[in-house]
């Protein structure tokens, strides 16, 4: 399993660069799995996901959603 730098996690959000050692498709999916697992433990089974106009935002969103859905979380995508 790839290592995710702890420095991308902040108190209220996640900040990282699209690079081989911070935000990759695989890391974004793993983050989705982790967050989805946390939501399910808290009894939450639905989440809204949006993204901005940066060209890489689509694959970040897709990878995150793939991870979330794998945990049983229903995703509403709002663009």
C-alpha positions as CSV (number, residue, x, y, z in Angstrom):
1,X,0.0,0.0,0.0
2,X,1.4,3.5,-0.8
3,X,2.3,5.8,2.0
4,X,0.3,9.0,2.3
5,X,2.2,12.0,3.7
6,X,0.8,13.0,7.1
7,X,1.5,16.6,6.2
8,X,-1.4,16.8,3.7
9,X,-3.9,16.4,6.6
10,X,-4.8,19.6,8.4
11,X,-7.1,20.3,11.2
12,X,-10.2,21.0,9.0
13,X,-9.2,19.9,5.5
14,X,-6.7,18.1,3.3
15,X,-4.0,20.0,1.3
16,X,-1.6,18.4,-1.1
17,X,0.0,18.6,-4.5
18,X,-0.8,16.4,-7.4
19,X,2.5,14.5,-7.4
20,X,3.8,11.0,-7.1
21,X,4.3,11.3,-3.3
22,X,1.2,13.3,-2.3
23,X,-2.0,13.2,-4.3
24,X,-2.3,10.3,-6.8
25,X,-5.3,8.4,-8.0
26,X,-4.5,5.5,-5.7
27,X,-4.0,7.8,-2.7
28,X,-7.3,9.6,-3.4
29,X,-9.1,6.3,-3.5
30,X,-7.5,5.3,-0.2
31,X,-8.5,8.6,1.4
32,X,-12.1,7.9,0.2
33,X,-12.0,4.4,1.8
34,X,-10.8,5.8,5.0
35,X,-13.3,8.7,5.1
36,X,-16.1,6.4,4.0
37,X,-15.2,3.9,6.8
38,X,-15.3,6.7,9.3
39,X,-18.7,7.9,8.0
40,X,-20.2,4.4,8.2
41,X,-19.0,4.0,11.8
42,X,-20.8,7.2,12.6
43,X,-24.0,5.9,11.0
44,X,-23.7,8.2,7.9
45,X,-24.4,6.5,4.6
46,X,-24.8,9.5,2.2
47,X,-22.4,12.2,1.2
48,X,-22.2,15.1,-1.3
49,X,-19.1,15.5,-3.4
50,X,-18.2,18.4,-5.6
51,X,-15.1,19.7,-7.4
52,X,-13.7,22.7,-9.1
53,X,-12.5,23.6,-12.6
54,X,-8.9,22.5,-12.3
55,X,-8.2,19.8,-15.0
56,X,-7.1,17.2,-12.4
57,X,-10.2,17.7,-10.2
58,X,-12.2,15.2,-12.2
59,X,-9.8,12.2,-11.5
60,X,-9.4,13.3,-7.9
61,X,-13.2,13.3,-7.6
62,X,-13.6,10.0,-9.4
63,X,-10.9,8.3,-7.3
64,X,-12.4,9.6,-4.1
65,X,-15.9,8.5,-5.0
66,X,-14.6,5.0,-5.9
67,X,-13.2,4.7,-2.4
68,X,-16.3,6.1,-0.7
69,X,-18.6,3.8,-2.7
70,X,-16.5,0.8,-1.8
71,X,-17.4,1.3,1.8
72,X,-21.1,1.4,1.2
73,X,-21.5,5.2,1.2
74,X,-24.0,6.6,-1.3
75,X,-22.5,9.6,-3.2
76,X,-24.4,12.5,-4.6
77,X,-22.2,14.3,-7.1
78,X,-22.9,18.0,-7.6
79,X,-20.2,18.9,-10.0
